[in-house]
Amino acid sequence: MKIRKLRASFVSQMKTGRDTGIVPNGYANLAAGVNAEARRIVEAKYADQWQAAGVIGRWKLQRVMDAEINELATKLMPDVSSKAVF
């Protein structure tokens, strides 16, 4: 029985679906973590208003919060290339 050795790049591609990378979806995981942190900060800021608001007020407040979350996440995101190896 002959045993074949696989190239490291081929094995990496099998595990991650990409030619390079240590952690699958590393950049996406980084972005999700930053967005989650921004969401926690903004939700804590608007918690009292959220509790006092009705259905329409919550709908409007959600739009304001989403815009602020996107802005804060952009500021918090480190300057990392999306092609960086994680």
For each residue, the residues with C-beta under 8 A, 3 or more apart:
1:
2:
3:
4:
5:
6: 10 11
7: 10 11
8: 11 12
9: 12 13 19 20
10: 6 7 13 14
11: 6 7 8 14 15
12: 8 9 15 16 18 19 20 21
13: 9 10 16 17 18 19
14: 10 11
15: 11 12 24
16: 12 13 21 23 24
17: 13 24
18: 12 13 21 24
19: 9 12 13
20: 9 12 85
21: 12 16 18 24 26 85 86
22: 26 85 86
23: 16 26 29 86
24: 15 16 17 18 21
25: 28 29
26: 21 22 23 29 30 84 85 86
27: 30 31 80 82 83 84 86
28: 25 31 32
29: 23 25 26 32 33 86
30: 26 27 33 34 77 78 80 86
31: 27 28 34 35 73 77
32: 28 29 35 36
33: 29 30 36 37
34: 30 31 37 38 73 76 77 78
35: 31 32 38 39 69 73
36: 32 33 39 40
37: 33 34 40 41 73 76
38: 34 35 41 42 69 70 72 73 76
39: 35 36 42 43 69
40: 36 37 43 44
41: 37 38 44 45 72
42: 38 39 45 46 65 68 69 72
43: 39 40 46 47 50 65
44: 40 41 47
45: 41 42 68
46: 42 43 49 50 61 64 65
47: 43 44 50 51
48: 51 52
49: 46 52 53 57 61
50: 43 46 47 53 58 61
51: 47 48
52: 48 49 57
53: 49 50 57 58 60 61
54: 57 58
55: 58 59
56: 59 60
57: 49 52 53 54 60 61
58: 50 53 54 55 61 62
59: 55 56 62 63
60: 53 56 57 63 64
61: 46 49 50 53 57 58 64 65
62: 58 59 65 66
63: 59 60 66 67
64: 46 60 61 67 68
65: 42 43 46 61 62 68 69
66: 62 63 69 70
67: 63 64 70 71
68: 42 45 64 65 71 72
69: 35 38 39 42 65 66 72 73
70: 38 66 67 73 74
71: 67 68 74 75
72: 38 41 42 68 69 75 76
73: 31 34 35 37 38 69 70 76 77
74: 70 71 77
75: 71 72
76: 34 37 38 72 73
77: 30 31 34 73 74 80
78: 30 34
79:
80: 27 30 77 84
81: 84
82: 27
83: 27
84: 26 27 80 81
85: 20 21 22 26
86: 21 22 23 26 27 29 30
